[in-house]
Amino acid sequence: MINVGELRKGINIELDGQLFTVVEFEHIKMGRGGAVARLKLRNLRSGYTMERTFPASEKFRRAYLDRSKVQFQYAEDDLFHFMDTETFEQVTLNREQIADAVPYLKENLVVDLLSYAGDPIGIELPITIELRVTQTDPGFKGDTATGGTKPAILETGLRVNVPLFVSEGDLLKIDTRSGEYIERVF
């Protein structure tokens, strides 16, 4: 069991028979009365988010997820197929289970498969990935009215703002947590 004071962003808990991860955590001390915690939780199976407030005395059952390395193979309609890199077993997840990761998936990308009680529930991307620019406008010298960036479309369809010197065909390092450009890779 875990109490409210031990909760942090990213911790997985069981609540009302469902599996949630803490997206945001705020501890609030009322003028009168006891302290409360306002949590923003994301259901790991369905992907929906909710906000709830709990008293400081509340206890939760901590959920530990199993991780295994899988390689993305291909997408078919709303199904995404992965292969376990050790056992070579095929695992299929639907779009709702990996909604945030879809714009970063490219063939042969190795990710962590998250499972709970033997049931796959989602994936976790590496912190950074490398993607190639497929479309961007040329940057012109002195064109800094927009802060020195321009939009670019990457090989997976992801749109990011990049510096003016980036051109089509460049390989870029992207932060999967924020979806932002980090650097150009040579």
C-alpha positions, 0 to 999 in steps of 0.5 A: 500500500502507498499513501498520498504523501508517497505519490509522484508523477508516473507512479502506477496505482490500482483504484476502483479495480482499474489501473491508473498512472499519476499524470499530475499531483498537487498537494493542497493544505486547506486553511481549515480541515485536513490536507488533500491531494488533487490527482490527474490520473490516466487509465492505462487500459483505456487511455482516458484521463480524470481528475479526483481529489483524495484526503491525505489519509487515503491509501492506494495499492501500488501496481508494478508493471512488467517490462519487456523489449519489443520491436515495432513491426507494422501497423494495420488499420488501428492495430499495431504489431510488435515482436518480443526481441527475446522470445520472438512472440508477436504482440498486437496492441490497438490505437487506444493503448498506444495513442500518445506513441503513434506519431513516433512509431517507425519500423524496427523501433525498439520500445518497452512493452508494459504488461500487468498480470501478463496482459499487455497494456501499452508501450513506453518510448525511448526518451529520444528517437531519430526521425528523418525530415520528409517535408519542410520549406527552405529557410531564408537568411534574415527570416527570424520574424517567427523566432527562427523556426519553421514547421517540418513534417517527419517520416512518421507524419509528426509535425515539429518546429525546427531551426531554419538551417534544417532541410529535407532529408536531415536526420533529427533527434526528437524528444518523445516526452514533449515532441520537440526538436533537440538537435540535428544528427549527422 
